[in-house]
């Protein structure tokens, strides 16, 4: 399961690229396109 950070980041990016509801963004997150690969922050970044 991805972290909250990755989920929030995905929703943020999804809104920017044209998703106008959080529900659509969540649905896309549940089954993301192959071209989108959210990167989890490393320990050094936190």
SESE-307297 format. One record per residue: residue number from 1; residue in three letters; x, y, z of N, C-alpha, C in turn. Coordinates in nm, 3 decimals. Example, Ala and Ser with C-alpha at 12.3 -4.5 7.8 and 13.67 -1.06 7.14 Angstrom:
   lumvo   tornu      n_c1      n_c2      n_c3     ca_c1     ca_c2     ca_c3      c_c1      c_c2      c_c3
       1     ALA     1.319    -0.569     0.780     1.230    -0.450     0.780     1.320    -0.330     0.780
       2     SER     1.285    -0.225     0.708     1.367    -0.106     0.714     1.290     0.003     0.787
REM end
This chain:
   lumvo   tornu      n_c1      n_c2      n_c3     ca_c1     ca_c2     ca_c3      c_c1      c_c2      c_c3
       1     UNK     0.085    -0.120     0.000     0.000     0.000     0.000     0.088     0.125     0.000
       2     UNK     0.053     0.218    -0.087     0.134     0.339    -0.097     0.108     0.431     0.023
       3     UNK     0.204     0.515     0.051     0.193     0.607     0.165     0.093     0.719     0.137
       4     UNK     0.048     0.786     0.241    -0.039     0.903     0.225     0.029     1.009     0.140
       5     UNK     0.160     1.022     0.155     0.233     1.121     0.075     0.213     1.095    -0.074
       6     UNK     0.232     0.970    -0.114     0.218     0.936    -0.256     0.074     0.955    -0.303
       7     UNK    -0.023     0.918    -0.217    -0.164     0.934    -0.254    -0.199     1.080    -0.272
       8     UNK    -0.158     1.164    -0.178    -0.187     1.307    -0.188    -0.118     1.369    -0.309
       9     UNK     0.005     1.327    -0.333     0.080     1.379    -0.448     0.012     1.339    -0.578
      10     UNK    -0.036     1.216    -0.585    -0.104     1.170    -0.705    -0.229     1.251    -0.730
      11     UNK    -0.310     1.273    -0.624    -0.433     1.350    -0.639    -0.401     1.493    -0.684
      12     UNK    -0.297     1.551    -0.627    -0.254     1.686    -0.664    -0.218     1.692    -0.812
      13     UNK    -0.138     1.597    -0.858    -0.098     1.592    -0.998    -0.219     1.563    -1.088
      14     UNK    -0.304     1.471    -1.044    -0.421     1.436    -1.123    -0.511     1.557    -1.145
      15     UNK    -0.527     1.640    -1.042    -0.607     1.762    -1.056    -0.544     1.855    -1.158
      16     UNK    -0.412     1.868    -1.154    -0.341     1.956    -1.247    -0.358     1.912    -1.392
      17     UNK    -0.364     1.780    -1.415    -0.374     1.733    -1.553    -0.518     1.715    -1.599
      18     UNK    -0.613     1.759    -1.518    -0.751     1.765    -1.567    -0.856     1.690    -1.489
      19     UNK    -0.823     1.621    -1.383    -0.928     1.562    -1.301    -0.989     1.674    -1.218
      20     UNK    -1.121     1.690    -1.227    -1.182     1.799    -1.152    -1.250     1.756    -1.024
      21     UNK    -1.247     1.628    -0.991    -1.300     1.586    -0.861    -1.202     1.492    -0.792
      22     UNK    -1.200     1.499    -0.662    -1.113     1.410    -0.585    -1.151     1.264    -0.610
      23     UNK    -1.279     1.239    -0.631    -1.324     1.102    -0.653    -1.262     1.043    -0.780
      24     UNK    -1.256     1.123    -0.886    -1.194     1.077    -1.010    -1.045     1.053    -0.988
      25     UNK    -0.984     1.142    -0.912    -0.841     1.126    -0.884    -0.814     0.999    -0.803
      26     UNK    -0.902     0.973    -0.706    -0.886     0.851    -0.626    -0.904     0.727    -0.713
      27     UNK    -1.000     0.732    -0.804    -1.023     0.618    -0.893    -0.900     0.595    -0.980
      28     UNK    -0.842     0.703    -1.031    -0.722     0.691    -1.114    -0.605     0.638    -1.032
      29     UNK    -0.598     0.681    -0.905    -0.491     0.633    -0.818    -0.503     0.483    -0.795
      30     UNK    -0.626     0.436    -0.781    -0.650     0.295    -0.757    -0.603     0.210    -0.876
      31     UNK    -0.610     0.267    -0.996    -0.568     0.195    -1.116    -0.493     0.292    -1.207
      32     UNK    -0.370     0.332    -1.165    -0.298     0.436    -1.236    -0.251     0.393    -1.374
      33     UNK    -0.245     0.488    -1.467    -0.189     0.455    -1.598    -0.043     0.410    -1.583
      34     UNK     0.000     0.326    -1.673     0.135     0.271    -1.665     0.240     0.382    -1.671
      35     UNK     0.210     0.489    -1.742     0.306     0.598    -1.758     0.326     0.679    -1.631
      36     UNK     0.234     0.666    -1.535     0.248     0.743    -1.412     0.298     0.653    -1.300
      37     UNK     0.411     0.693    -1.240     0.470     0.613    -1.133     0.510     0.705    -1.019
      38     UNK     0.420     0.727    -0.921     0.454     0.817    -0.811     0.577     0.768    -0.735
      39     UNK     0.665     0.858    -0.702     0.789     0.822    -0.635     0.777     0.854    -0.487
      40     UNK     0.798     0.757    -0.405     0.793     0.779    -0.261     0.917     0.859    -0.219
      41     UNK     0.900     0.950    -0.124     1.017     1.026    -0.079     1.115     0.934    -0.006
      42     UNK     1.240     0.959    -0.025     1.339     0.880     0.047     1.355     0.936     0.188
      43     UNK     1.419     0.860     0.273     1.438     0.905     0.411     1.512     1.039     0.415
      44     UNK     1.606     1.057     0.323     1.685     1.181     0.322     1.599     1.304     0.290
      45     UNK     1.489     1.283     0.216     1.404     1.396     0.176     1.311     1.441     0.288
      46     UNK     1.288     1.356     0.387     1.191     1.390     0.491     1.246     1.482     0.599
REM end
